[in-house]
Structure formats: structure tokens, C-alpha cells
Amino acid sequence: MESAYKKIFWGLIIATFSITLGVVTIFPTFVGWLVVLSGVSDLEDQFSDKQFSTVYLSVGALVLLSLAEGFVSISRLPDWVPALPFLFFPVFLSVIELTAFHKILEASADRLRENNHFTSSTVYNRKDKVYLVLMGCSLVLLTAALTANHETLLFFGRILTLIPRVYLLTIMHALSEENLDERLEESVPLEG
């Protein structure tokens, strides 16, 4: 299971920091999402229930949409194609990302609680809540910036979008080092 979280971690790095040399993108965003999808597929195999069906579909949508975004960015769209639907595309992608990673964190905390890791479960539930707040704030600011078409607000909106992504990277790294399947002896759950 730890290798699945490592795949998700590295996929997020590739999706966040795609490398472009001139006009050629070496690691396009969709490649990062494919690596994340591979990690999610591994987690889906290891979790017996259907907790990851929404995650798998969400990350699959991120792969397809980022592939489409890459295609649109390298091809010149005809003038009759309106640009307005693409205006809120980053917000739409962020909402899908929020859904996927919230479900991953929620399922991971549940697995820890099932195996009597009550302290770790509480920690990851709190990290999930912080991630939701950070991502929600970035979505609000990014939506306001795109709606108002304000350059300074858009700059801060994009910077604020990186904060939950970096926070998520730290969580995925911590989960890759956590042993979720190790069953501890029965103990009393902590109040949280």
C-alpha cells in the first residue's frame, strides 16, 4: 500500500510541476495524473470496499481533461469556438481534484481507524479538514479572480492554489511511510 501512496506522491509532483523546454513539454500534466491513477488503482485493489470508485473516476477525468487541455494549448482553436467555457476550466479541474483527494484521505483515515490506529486516524482526519479549507479558499479566490478578470487577484489565486497542492504532497509522503494494514491491539478510541 505504501508504494501506491508513493505513486500518488510522484504523480502529483509531475502534475504540479510539468517541465517545458521551449515549445516541448517533457512531462505534461496528464502524465502526472496517469501516475496518480496508477496509484489509485493499486489502492482500489487493496481496499476491499467501493470507497475508491469515485476517486478512480475523478482521477480518470483529470487525465482526460488535462490531455484535452494540453491538446487545446498546442492547437489553435478556430475563432468560432468561444473561449468563455475554458475560462473556469482551472476551477473545474480543482473541484475534481478536491473530490478525489478528499476521498483518498477519508478512506485512509478509515483504514487506520479499522486497524486501531486511532491517533493516526484522527491526525489524517484533521489533515483532510485542513486540505478542504485550503482548497476551498483557493477555489473562492481563483473564481473571484477569473470572474473579475483582475490580474493581481489572479496571480494570488494561482499562488494560493499551490499551497493546498504542496500540503497534499506532504500528506501523501507521510501516508507512504505509514503502515495502514498493521493491526494494533484493541484499545479505546480517542475523542476527537
Number of C-alpha atoms within 10 A of each C-alpha: 19 20 14 22 25 21 23 27 25 19 24 24 19 21 22 16 13 16 14 11 8 7 7 10 12 12 15 19 25 23 19 26 27 22 24 29 25 20 24 24 17 18 23 20 13 12 15 9 10 10 16 20 14 14 23 21 14 21 24 20 17 25 22 15 17 22 17 12 17 15 12 12 10 10 9 8 12 7 7 6 8 10 10 8 8 12 14 14 14 17 19 16 16 18 15 17 19 20 15 22 19 20 18 23 23 17 20 21 26 19 16 23 18 15 18 21 24 21 16 16 26 19 13 22 20 15 19 21 15 15 22 17 13 18 24 17 16 23 22 13 21 25 20 15 19 18 12 11 12 11 11 9 17 19 14 15 21 16 13 18 22 16 15 21 19 14 16 22 19 13 18 24 18 15 22 19 13 15 13 22 15 11 13 12 9 9 9 8 13 10 7 10
